[in-house]
Amino acid sequence: MLAGYSLGMLTLTQRLGLRLPIVLAPMAGGISTPELVAAVSTAGGLGSLGAAYLTPAQITEAGAAVRRLTQGAFALNLFAPHPTVATTGSEVERAAAELAPFHASLGLQPPELTAQANPDFGLQLEAVLEVCPAVLSFTFGRLEAQHLEALRSRGILTVGTATGLEEARQLEADGVEAIVVQGGAAGGHRGGWSEDELADTLSLTRAAAQSIRIPVIAAGGLMTAADVRAVLDAGASLAQCGTAFLRATEAGTSAPYWAALAAAKTGDTVLTRAFSGRTARGLRNAVTEGVQQPLPYPFQNALTRSMRAAGAKAGRADVLSLWAGEGVAHGLAGTAAEILESLWN
């Protein structure tokens, strides 16, 4: 029996009890609040909480908060374990020097890299198993067989993320039950781990649906009902939307970020490693233009953390990681339920 249909020949919408075939993208860093996740799930979609930066205790707390707010299915998302690339002292000095003018303009001390460790994935996974969401999705890599088995033993649907067909085939061989295929138009971090095709979302969806036997969830630039219908017609089981929900009432989007999104025009996004060290798509600003020698993830992410926090407090969009997809100009403001309905009706 195919892994994607371990509970019988059910569609993903049937298995998860969804009214609408739409997934809230798991936007880590405080955007996907429990309120946003619950609002999407209550309205008939699949809410997803980006939990990659949370401690195990915070994951447990956030999962409980979502469950208090909705009876609908929801997902948690983690970063798959991935190796850390070593850095040299000279590389740290160059990266810090590039950020120093931004720190000075915010009244901060010069940037300094303190010891940073990747979250303990094993402990995060234990917290996920305790919360027992309907879905655990993951990005940046693959999970080990014992991780997938532990999730399946709790009835948790496993969903990997691929940016190309080869990654999708590897995830299918691992035994995941569905795959998010992320087109090049997607906002936020690129979710793959090998060669990124940066493919057109519709083309990638169609190719993946024809190449793998488990359900495909399409992601990348899906901002309108026509976009959603197109990927479903191309073979996707569900459509995953992130940028479309950034101006939802329940989202944790800061005021300067919200204002930048509202003013964004077509062509305003760029791929950058300036903020985290991993390639991500966001609105062009002073940092994306000025930082040319970032450290690899997670060191650049740590080096820019104080700048981003101070920038949010000061209302400075020019120093924030303004993650957004290519379709940002089509975004709407409103409640999560209103935005969800606009993506279907």
ABEGO torsion letter per residue (X at the ends): XBAAAAAEBBBAAAAAGBABBBBBBBBBGGABBAAAAAAAAAAGBBBBBBAAABBAAAAAAAAAAAAAABABBBBBBBBBBBBBBBBBAAAAAAAAAAAAAAAAAAGBBBBBBBBBBBBBAAAAAAAAAAAGBABBBBBGEBBBAAAAAAAAAAGBBBBBBBABAAAAAAAAAAGBABBBBBBAABBEBBABABBBAGBBAAAAAAAAAAABABBBBBBGGBABAAAAAAAAAAGBABBBBAAAAAABAABABBAAAAAAAAABBBGABBBBAAAAGBBBBBBBBAAAAABABBBBOAAAAAAAAAAAAAAAAAGBAAABBBBBBAAAAABBBEBAAAAAAAAAX
